[in-house]
């Protein structure tokens, strides 16, 4: 909005230049709060999935079935997938907020 409202000498002394900058900030704040909230929600969901998974692993190991090779393979693959998902969401969120 600021870019297309005019710049330099053509806008010297005109009041509309400052108004367009304020209006652009107001629009950015109003229309992009949902995007910020959605990004925060995605991070919270991924973290909650990881916490629930780790709790399930803790409960399963408390029972005493730690040496099962299928369990070990599943645990390793699931942790890897959840870690990759977490890193992807964090990368996308970081670059989206920039």
N, C-alpha and C positions, 0 to 999 in steps of 0.2 A: 504494500500500500504506500509506504514512504517512497519507494523507488519510482513509482509512476506518478507521484504528485508533483514532480518537478524538483530541480536541484540548482544550486549555484546562483548565478546572478539573476536568473529569471524569477527566483523566489525571494529576492532581497526585499525586506520590508513587508512582506505579505504575511498575514496572520494564519492562513490556512495550512501552512507548512507544519507548524507545531500541532495543530489539531489533528492532522493526519497521522502523526507519530503516536499521539495519545490514543487515537481511535484504533490504530494497529495493535498496540499493546493490550487494549481492552478486548479486542476481538480474539487475540491469541490466548489471553487468559480465559475468556468465556468459552471458546469453542474447543480448546485443547485440554481442558481439565479432565474430560472423560478419557482421553487417551492416556494421560498420566495415571489416572485411577485404574484403568484396565491393565496397564503395565505392572503396577504394584500388585494387582490381584493375581496376575499370572505368576509373579515371583512367589507370592504367598501360597498359591496352590501347589507349585512344584516343591517348595520347602515342606509343606504339610505331607505330601506324598512320601518324600524321603524320610521324614520323621516317623510316619506310620510304618513304613517298610523296616526301618531300623528297630523299631519297637517289636515288630513281629519276629525279626531275627533274634532279638534278645530273648523273647519269650520261648522261642523254639530251642535255643541253645540252653536255656535254663532247665528244660525238660531232660536234656542230656543226649540229644541226637546230633552231635557235632561231627561225627566221623562218616556220615553218609556221603558218598561221592556225588550223588545226584543233587543233594542239598548244597554241597559246596559249589558245584557248577552253577546251579540256579542262583545262589547268593552272589557269586562273582559276576555273572551276566547281568543280573538285575541291578546291582550296584553300579556297574559300568554304564548301563542304559540310563539310569537316573542321574548319574553324574554328567553324562553327555547332554541330557535334556536340561539340566540345571545350567550348565555352561552356555548352551545355546540361548536360553532365555535371558541370562545375564548379559551376554554379548549384544543381543538384539535390543534389550532394554537400555543398555548403556549408550549404544549408538543412536537409538531413537531419542533419548533425552538430550543428546548433544545437539 
